[in-house]
Amino acid sequence: MVLFGIAEIATSFTHNFFGISTSTAEASIIAGTVIGSFYAIAGFLVLTMKKRAAAVAIGLLVADIAGRLGLVVTGFYPTNTFENILGITVGTIIAALFAIYIGLKWKFFS
């Protein structure tokens, strides 16, 4: 999650990641950075193995997913290419799977 978050932050500034492009608008850069930060922070929180931190991590991942959908709806994340559609779909599914996985491993958190 930490690496995915850092990649998302980097993409918000470079506007290109493995053929996936984002808007160059300032609001898009800010939103992408915040969303990527949520992802990375969630990863760090899970590493603590504390239930409260895991709960916050799940919340941050849900916010990440909502933010991704918001980027698409506002047009900050273009859906005019197959690569972009695939990127946002797979990325969002991965974030959701991380949240589900954390929930399934709840008993391992103290």
N, C-alpha and C positions, 0 to 999 in steps of 0.2 A: 504494500500500500504506500509505503514511503517513497519508493522509486516511481510508482505510477503518479503520485502527487507531484513529485519533482518534475517528471516529464510533462505533466499537465501545465505546471507553472512555466516551464521553458517554452512550451508550445504557445502559451498566451503572449509571450514576448517575441518569439521568432515567427509566428503565424504559419509555421510549416513543420510537420513532423511525419516522416515517412510518407509523404505524398498527401497528407491530410492538412487542409488549410483552414485558418480561422480569420475572422474579420480583423482589420487593422484599427478599428475604432477604439478610442480610449476606454469607453465603457466595457468593451469586450475584453480588453487587456486586464482591467481591474477585476471583472467578473471571473475570468479564467484563472487569475492569480488567487483569488479568494477560494474558488472551488478546488483548485489544486492544493492549496494550503489545508483545506478541510480534509482532503484525502491523506496528505502526508501526516498531519496531526493525528488522524485516526490511527494510522499505522504505529506511530510512536506510543499512543495511549494503549493499544493492545499489547505492546511489549511489556507494559507494567504488570500484566496479568491480574489486575484489580477489576472487580465487577463494576464499580462505579466508572472507572476509566473505559471499560468495554461498552457500557451503556452510552457514554458520551460519544465513543467512537461510532457506534451504530447510528446515533443521531447525526453525526457529522457526515456519515456515508449517505444517509437519507437526504441531507441537505445538498450533498454533492450531486446526487441523482436529480433532485429538483432543479438545481442550478444548471445542470446539463440540459434538461428539458427546456428551461427558461432561455438558454442560449439559442436553442433551435427555434423556439417560438418567436423570439425577437429578431432572428436573422443574423445574430452574431456568430452563429455556427452554421455556415452555408450547407445546404443539403442538395447542391447542384451536381455533385459527382458521386459515383459509386463508392469511391474511397472514403469520402466524408460520411456518407450514410452508414457504411460498414464500421467506420471508426467510432462514431457516436453510439451506434447500437451495441457493438462489442464492448466498448468502454463502460457503458452504462450497465450492461449485464454483469461485467466483472465486478463493478462496485456493489451491485445488488448481491452478487454471490458472496462477496466478502462479508457483507452485513449478515446474510443468512448463516454463513459459516461461524461467525462470531456468536450468533445466537445459539447455534447448535452445540457449540463448545462452552456454553455458559457455565457448566458445572466445574470446569477447569480453572475458572477465575476465582480468586479469593475475595 
